[in-house]
C-alpha cells in the first residue's frame, strides 16, 4: 500500500514462503512430509498443527498434545479454529530446521497435518468409532414429517421440527441413533447435518441452514451398532419430508424515490418473493414523514400506493413496512448525502467510479450486515464510532502487538511506527472508513454507510503471522475458538487488505485456505487485495487463495494503477488468473491536479506514533480498492441477506463496467467459453470495474 501525495512505501511487506509443510498421517501413524527447498531460508516462527477429529489438543495436565516429540522446544500456542492449534519456537528457525521439527511432531497418531507458520513480516481425547462391517443394516425410518416450528422467542430464525417412526426390526443390532440429511440447493445434493443423534428420540428441531419461505427437504436414516460397540450399520435413507418454514418478512426495497413532495405521490417497491415475504402473505404500509414530523400514510397488498394529504413545499422521507403474521420489517430510510468532503471522493461517481449515488437510491446498507476488517486495528473517529462493533485483537506475540499482551478484546490500533523514520500508518482506520464511514453531514461517506464494522486486529508493529490471520477469519465469521468469547456478531463480509511482496501460494489445506473454505459454507464473502508490487497477483497471499474475490486497483483514468498486481494468462485454463475484478484504488501519477490528486480519501489519524487527532487523508493501493469492493458486497447483502457467495460473484462479474478503452486493462481482454456455455471476458485487471448501481439492481431482480 502506498500513501500520501508522494509515493512512499509503507513497511507492510507481507512475506509468505512457498515451502510450508503438509504432513499427512497414514493409518499406521507414518507421516509424509513435503516442502519446497527454494524457500529453505525463510524464517519460521512455529508450527500450525491440525489434530485428528476427536483429539483434544490440550491434555488434562494442560500440555499441548504431541509437542513432546520435538527435540526443539515448542511453546504451546493457541486455538485458531477448525481443529488447528499453533505452537511457537523459542527463536525463529530456518525452513530446513523447522521441517525437521515438523517431521518429529507429525509422527504422532493424534496429528492429521502440520504446517510451518511463517511470519508475514513488515520489510482433544481420541474417541473410537465403530466400523462399518459385519452388522446388517436395519430398515429406514418411516412416516417422516417436517413441520414449521417458528417461535416468537426466536423471531429471526426459520425452524422445522422433523419427526419419524422408528423401524420395527433392527436386523440384530441395537438402536444407536439417527442420521439426518438436508437438501443443499447450492451443492444440489443432500448433505448430512446430524451424523448421529445418539438418541432413541424420534423427533429433532432443525434450525441450521434454513431460510424462511424456502422449501426445506429432509431424509432420515437409522444407525445401529453391535452390543460391544465394535461394529455399526446405517440404513438407507427414508422418503423425503418437506415443508416451508416461515419467519419475519425481509425489509421492502424502494423502487421510487426515497424523498418525495406533493408533486409525486406514488410510492413503489420491488416485488417480494416468497422468501422475502417470510413464506407468508404480506401487507404493506407506507409512511411519509416531513421534517416537522407531520405524516401521510397509505396501505397496499401490491407493489405501490398513492399517498394523499401531502402538503405543498414539504419534502417527505418515505419508509415502506412489510407485515406478516410473524412480524414486520421496514425499508431503510434513503436520505440525501450531505457529507462535506464527498466531492473529494471521485471514486464514488466519477467517470471510472462505482456509481455509488445511484446505488444509494436503492440502499445505503443495513445495520444488521457486518463487515469485518482484518487489519492493524482501529482508532476512534467521529465518522466511524457509531458504526463500530466491539472487535478482537488476535495477535498472539506480545512483542508484535505493542499493547503488552497477546490476544485480548481490545481491537484498537496503538500505532505501528518504526523508530523515528516510519510513522504509524493507521491502515485499519483508513480501510474501515472506505467501507462504512457514516453519512452524517461530517467528513466523508463510506460505500455502505449504514452497515457495521467489526475490527479484528491481525497486523502488529512487525506485520502478522498466517496463523493469526487464519484465526482472525475464523473468529470473525463465528467459528468457536477456545480461550476467547464467541463472536456475537458474525460478519457477512470479511475484508483483507493484505498482500505479500514475494511469491507465495495458498495451498488447498493451509490454515488460511481452510478458513476460506469454511467461509463459503457459512455464506460469508471474503474480499482480498491483489497486492501492490506491480507483479503477478498469483504471488500475493492471501489473494491467491481460492474462494475469495481478489481485487486489483484502478486509477481516476480507468486504467490499472501503476503499483497494482495484475493477472497472468494461464495457457492451461486459457484465461487470465490472479485478479478477479478491479475497483478504484487511486493512482497519483495520473491524478495530479485532478480531484484529491487521484487518491482515495478516507478516515485517518494524525498521530505520528500513538493515536492523535481524528482526521481525513488520501492514500492509494489495492488496500483501498478491496474495501470499496467489500462495501458494495455489503450493500448487496443488505438487500438480500440470503444470497450465496457464488451469487455475489456472479452478480459482480456480470455487472462490471468497462475499463478505459485505451488502457492496458482493456487491451489485454480475452474471451473464454465457460463450462456452462457462457463467455467470460477478462484480462490482466480482471473482468472490469465494480459497478455498485448495477450490482444492487441485479440483486433486486433475484427471486422475482
N, C-alpha and C positions, 0 to 999 in steps of 0.2 A: 504494500500500500504506500502510495506517495501522498504527501500532504503539503499544503502551502501553495502560494502562487509561484514559488520557485521549487523545482523538484528536489527534495531531499529524501533519501531512503530512510524510512523508519526501520529501526532494527527489529523487524518482526519476521526474520528469516527462519521459516519453519522447516527443519530438516527431518526427513524420514528415510532411513536406509531401506533399499530394496530387500536386503538379505535378512529378514527376520525369520525365526524358526517356526516351522509347523511340525509338531511331533505327534503322530497318531499312534495310539497304543493298541496293539492287536489283542486278541482274546487270551493270549498267554502272557500278556504284560510286556511284550518287547516293543520298544519304540523305534520308529524310523524317523530320522532327522534329516532335514534338507535346509540348505541356505545358499545364498549367492556369495561366493568368495570375493566378488568385486567390491563388496561393501564391508570387508572384514575389519576395516579401520574405523568404522563409525562408532561413536560412543554408545554404550548400552547402560541404562540406569537400573535395570532389573528385569523381571520376568512377569508375564501375564499367564496364569495357569488356569486352564479350563478344566474343571473337575467333572468326572463322570456323573450322570444323573443319579441322584440319591446320595451322593457323597457330601458330607458337611465339611467345608474347607477348614474349619477351626474345631479341634477336638475338645474333650471335656477339661483338658488341662490348659486350654487357651492357646495351644500351639497350632500353627497352620500346618495342615497335612502335607507330608512329602518333602518339606523343606530340609529335613534332617538328612536326606540322601545326598545333599550337595556338599562337596568339600569346601567350597567357598561359602562363607557365611551369608545367609539370606535373611533379611529383616522382614518379618511378616508385614504384609501390606493391608489393603482394604478391599472390600467387595465392590466390584464395578458393575454388577448386574449380569443377568443371563448366565449364571453359573461360573463366572470368572472372578478371580482374585489376583491382586498384584502382589509382588514380593520384590523388595529392593536390595541392591548390592550396597555394601558399606561405601564403596567407591565405584565410580564408573569403570566398566570393563570394555575391552575391545570385542569385536564381533566373535573372534575365534575363542577368546576366553569365556564369553557368555554362552556360546554354543556348547562348550564342554560342560558347564554347569547345567544348562538346559537338558542335555543328554542324561545327566545323573538324575534329575528330577523326573524326567519322562519315564524312567524305569518303574515308577510306582504304578500299581494297578488301579489306584484311585484317580489317576490323571488321564484325561482324554486328549488334551493337546497343550502345548507350551509355545509361547511366543516371546520373542525378545521385545522388551519395552524400550524403544528408542526415545530419546528426548528430543522434542521438536524445539530446538534452541532458538534464541533470539538472534546474532551474526551467523461334609456332612457323614454319617454312618451309612454303610452301603447296604441297602435293603435287597434281599434276594427276590427275584421274580420267578414264579413258576414257569416252566417251559411248556410250549405248545406241542404236546405229543401224547400218545397212548390214549388219553381220555376222549371219548366220543362226545361231540357237541350236542347240546340239548336243542329242542325246538326254539324258535324265536318267540318273543312276547307277542301277545295278541291284543286286539281291541285297543290299539294305541290311539289316544285322543289328545289333541292340543287345544287349549282354551286360553283366550285373552285374560290376563290377570293384572291389568293396570291397577295401581294403588295410589290413592291420594297422598300417601306417605312418601311415595317416590314418583312425583308427577312428571319428571323428565325422563323416566325410564320406561321403555317398552318391555313388558314382562309376559311370559307364557308359562302356564302350568301344563306339563306333559304327564299323562297317566297311562297305565297299561295293565294288562292281566298277565300274571306270571305263568310260564309254561307248567303243565301238569306233570310231565315226565322230564327227568333231568339226565337220562342216559347214564346212570351210575355215578354221577358226580354230585357235589354239594353246591348249592346256590351261593355264589360269592358276591355277585353284584350285576350291574348292567352297564353297557356301553351305549352312549348317546351320540348321534351324529346329526349335524345340521347342514342343510344345503348352502353352499357358499356361491353367491352369484358371480363374484369376481373370478374365482377359480373354476366355476362351472362344474362342481362336483361336491359330494358330501364329505365333510371333514369331521373328525372326532372332536367333540367339545368336552365330553366327560369320558375318560378312558375306562374308568371303573368306579361305579358309585360305592362299591364296597358296602352295600346295604341291601337288605331284602325289601326295602320300601319300593312301592310301585308307582311313585309319582316324584316329580322333580320340578322345581321352579327354575326357569331359564330366563336370564336377562342379558347375557353377554352376546354381543353381535347382532342384536335385534333392532329393527327400525320400525317405528310406529307407521302404520299404513302400508308396509311392505310385507307380502306373504312370507311366512316362515314355515319351512318344511323340516320334519324330523324323522329319524329312524332309530329304533332301539334294538340292541342285541343282548342275549343272555350270556353271562360269564359264569362258568362252573369250574370247580377245582377238585382234586382228589383230597381224601381226608388227611393225608400227610403234607398237603400243600406243595407237592413236588411238581404236579402237572396241572394244566388248566386247559379249558376249551372255550371257544367263542362261537355262538350260534350264528346263523345267517341273520341279516337284518330283517326287522319287521316290515310290514307295509308302511307306506308313508302317512304321517299325520300332519295336517297343515291348518293354519289359521292366520288371520291378520291381526296382529297386536295393535292396540290403539294408544294414543297419547295426546299431549298438547299439540295444537297446530304450530306450524312454523310461522314466523313473522311474515306478513304480506310484503310484497315488493312493489313500491310505487312505480307506475309506468308514466303517469303525468307528472307535472311539476310539483316539487315539494313545498313551494311557496306560491300562493295564488292570490288573486284580487277578485272583486265583484265582476270584472270583465271576463273572467274564465272560471266558471263554477263546476265544471266537470272534473271529477277525480276518478282515475282508473288505476288498476293494479294488475299485475301479472296473474294469469290463470294458475290456480294452485292444483297440483297433482294430489292423488290420494295420500301420498306420503306427506306432502305439505300440509294437508288437512288433518294429519294425525290419524288417518284411517276412518274419519267420521264426517258427517255433514257439518258445514261451517256457515256462519253468518258474519257479515262484515259491517263494521261501524266506522264512519269517517268523522274525525273531529278536526275542525279548522280553528286555530287559536290565534288571535291578534295580539300585538304587544301589550294592549291594555287588559288582556285576559278574557275579553269577550269571545264567545264561541259560536260556531254554527255546526250542525250535525246532520248526517243522513245515513241511512242503512240500506243494505242490499244483500242478496244472496248470490249475486252475479259478480262481475268484474269491474263495475263502475257505478257511480251515482252522482246526482247533481245536488250541490249544496244550495240552500236558499237562506236568505237573510244576511248575506254578506254586505257589509257597509262599504260604500264608496270611499276611496282613498286609504283604505286599510289593507295591509298586507298580512295574510294569514299563513301560518305554518300548518301543514297537513300531516296527520297521522292516521293510518288505517289499522284497525284492530280486528283480528280474526278470532272467532269464539266457537268452540265446540263443547260438548258436554264434559270434557276433561279440563277445560280452562281457556285462557286467552293468550294471545301474543300480538304485539303491536309493531308496526314498521318503525324503522329508525327515523328520527327527525332529520330532514335534509335542510341544512342551513347554508347560507352564502358564506364563502370563505373570506374572512376579513383579516387574516394574519398579515401584518405589515411587511414582512420580508418575503412574501410569496413571489414577488417579482424577481427575486434572486434565484428562484427555483425553476430554471429553464427546462429542466428535465421533466417537469410536470406536464406542460402543454406546448413546449416548443416544437419546431418542425420535426425534430427527431426525438421528441419526448414520448411520454406514455399515455397521453390523452387522459390525464387524471381528473380534470374538472368534469368531463363528460361522464366518467365512471362514477364520480361522487353524486351525480344526479340519481344514480341507482342505489348506491350505498357508500357510506364512509367507514364501514367496519362495525362489527358487533362487539360489545364488551364481553360477550361470552367466548369470543375467539382469543386464544392466547398464542403469541409468537415468542418463542424462546430465543434469546440472543446469547449464544455461547461465545464469550469474548473475554475482555480484560476486566469486566465488571461494569458498574455504573456509578456516576456521580449525581448528586441531587441537582435537578434542573426544573424551573417552573413550567417549562413546556413539556415535561415528561412525568413529573411526580404523580399526577392524578391517574396516569395510565400504568404505573409501575406496580408489579406484584412483588411479594417477598420471594426472592430467589435463593440461590445457594452458591457457596464457594466450594468448588470440587477440587481445588489444588491440594495435593497431599504433601508436598515437600515444603516445610516451613521456610527454608532458605529461598524459595522461589515465590512465596506468597506475599512477603513483606508485611503481613499482619501478625506475625509471631506464632502462627499455628498452622495446622493442616486444614482439613475440611471444617467448615462452620457455616452457620446460617446467615452470614453477612456477605452479600454479593457486591458490596461497594468496592470501588476502584481506589486503592491507596496511592496509585501512581506507579508507572513502570520506567521512570527515569533511570539513566545510567550515568553516574558521575555528574560532571558539570557540563558535559557536551551534548548529551541526548536527553531532551526534556520528555516528560510524560506525554504519551500520545492521546490518552482519553479516548481510545479507539472504540470501546464498547458504548460510550455515551453518544458518539457521533453516529454509529450504526443504528442504535436504538431510536434516535430522533428521525432518521430517514424512514424507518418503519412506521412509527406511531407518535410523533410529536403532535400535541393536541391542536385542534382547530379552535383556538380560544382567544383570538384577537391579539395575541402576542407572538413575536418571533415568526417561526415557520410553520408549515403544516406537513405532517407525515403522510405517507401514501395511504395508510389506513388509520386515520387519527382517532377512531373510537375503540380500537382493539386494545388488549392488554399486553404489556411486555413482561416477560419472565427472564430476569437476568441470571445467567449461570456463568460463574467465573471459572474459566479453564486455562487462561493465559496469565502468567505472572511476570515478574521482572526479567526472567531469563527465557520466557516462552512457555511451552506446555508439553506434557507427555501424552502419547497416544492413549494410554490407559485413563488419564484424567479426562480427555476429550470424549472417549467412548462412554465413560461413566456419566459424564455430563449429558450426553444424548439420552442415555437410558433413564436418568433421573427426570429429565425434562419431559419425557413422554409418559411418565407414570410407572416405570419399572421399579419394583421394590429392591432397594439396596440396603443390606443390613448395616446398622450403625447410624443411619440418618433417617429422618422422617420421610414418609412417602409424600411425594409432591401432591398437594391438594388441588392444584390447578394445572393438569397436564396440558402441554402445548399441542396445538393443531398444526403449527408450522415451526420449524427449527431453522434458524439462520446460522451458518458457519462462515463468517468472513475470515477464513484462514486459508493460507496457501503456502506451499513449500517452494524452495528455490533449487532443489536438487531432485534428480529422478527418484520417484517413489511409486510403489504400486499398492493398492488396497486389495489384498488377497481375499478370496472368497470366504475364508474362515478367520480373518483378522478380527480383533475386538471391535474396531470401528465398523467394519462391514457387517458383522453380526448385529450390531446395534441398528444399522440402517435397514437390514432385513426385517428386524422387529418393528421398525417404524412403519413399514408398509403394512404389516399385519394389523397394526393399530390405526391405520389410515391417517398417518402423520406425514406431511410433506417436508422433506429436508432440502434446503436450498444452500448451495455452496458456491464460493467464489472460485474462479478459474485460476487465480494467481497472477502476479504482476512481474513476471520475468521475461516477457517477450519471447516465450518458447512454447513448445507443445504442451497443452494443458494436461495431456495424459501423464505428465511427470509431476503433477501437483496434487498432493494429499491435502484434504480429503476429497477434493473434487473428482479424483479418479476412482472413487468407489462407485459401486453400481446401485442404482435405485434412487439416487439423489438427482437433483436438477442442478447442473453446473452452469454458472453464468459468466459470460465474457462481458467486457466493458466497451461501450462506445462513447464517443465524444459529442460535442454540440453540433458537429457537422455530419453526424450519422455514419462515421467510419469507425474502424477499430481504434481504440485508444492505443497509443504507441507502446505502452507498457503491458497491455493485456495479453495473457497467454491465449493461444489460439488452437483450433482443431487441426488435426492432421488427417490426410486421406488414407483410409485403410483399403489396400488393394484386395484383401481377403473379403471384406464386407462391402466393398465398393461404396463407401460412404465416409463422410468426414466424422471423426470421433474426437471427443475431448471437451468441446464446448457445445452445450445443448442449445442455448439461446442467449441472446445478449440483452443488456439493459444499460441505460446511461450510467457511466462510472466516472465521467469527467476526462478532460484532456486539455491541459493548459497550453500545450504547444499550438493548438488550433483555436484556443479560446481567448487568447489575449485580446483585450479591448471588446470582447463580447460579454454577454450577461454573466456576472460573477466570475469573469475570466475563464469561463468554461468549467469551473469546479462544481462539486456537489455541496450545496450549502446545508448545514445541519447543526444540531446542538453540540456544544463543546465546553471545555473548561479552560480558564486562562492560567491556572496554576502551572508553574514550571516543573515542580516536583510533586508536592502534595496538592489536594484539591483547593482551588481558589474560587474565583467568581464564575458563576454560570454565564455563558455567553454563546456566540454562534461563530462558525467559521467554515471556510471552503476547503475540501480535501478531494482527492481523486484516487481511484483504484477499483479493482474488482470487488474490494471490500465494501465499496459504496453501491456498486451495481447489484450485488447479491441481496441486500436489504430492500432495494427497490422492488426486486422480483418477489421477495418474501411478503412485502406489503400488498402486492397485487394478489398473491395467493390467499392472503388473509381476507381480502375483500371477497374473493370467490367463495371461501368457506363461510363468510358471513351471510351470504345469500343462500347457499345450500350446504349446510354443515355435513350432510351425508355423502357428498361427492367423494369418489375414491381418489387415491393417489394417481392412478392411471388416467382418470378423467381430468384431473388437474393438468397433467402434461398434455393430454390430447387437446384440451382447450387452449392452453398457452401456445402450443406449437401450431394449432390450426388457425389462430387469430393474430399471429405476429405480424407486425408491419415491416415494410421493406427497409433495407439499408439505403444509404445514399447510392444512387445508380452508378456513380463514378468511383465508388470505394472499392478497396481490395476485398472487403466482405462480400460485396455483390458480384464482383468479377469472378471469384472462385466458386460460385454456387454450382452444385451438381445435383441432377435429378436421379433418384433411386427408387425403383419399384419395390415396395414392401411386400411381406407375405400375404397381406390381405388385398393386394392389388392396388393399393393407393400409392401415390407418388409423393415421396419426401424430398423436398428441395432444401439442401443445407450446404454450408461451406465452412470456412475457417472460423467464422464468428457465430456459427450455429445457424438456426433456421430463420432468424430475423430478430427484430427488436420487440420486446414485450409491449403489448397494447392493452392497457388496463380497461379502457372502454369496451373494446371488442370482447375481451375475456369475460367481463361481468355480464354483458348482454348475452353471451353464449351460455353462461350458467343459468340465466333466466329462462332460456328456452328448454332446458332439460326437463324431462318428465311431463311435458305438456300433453 
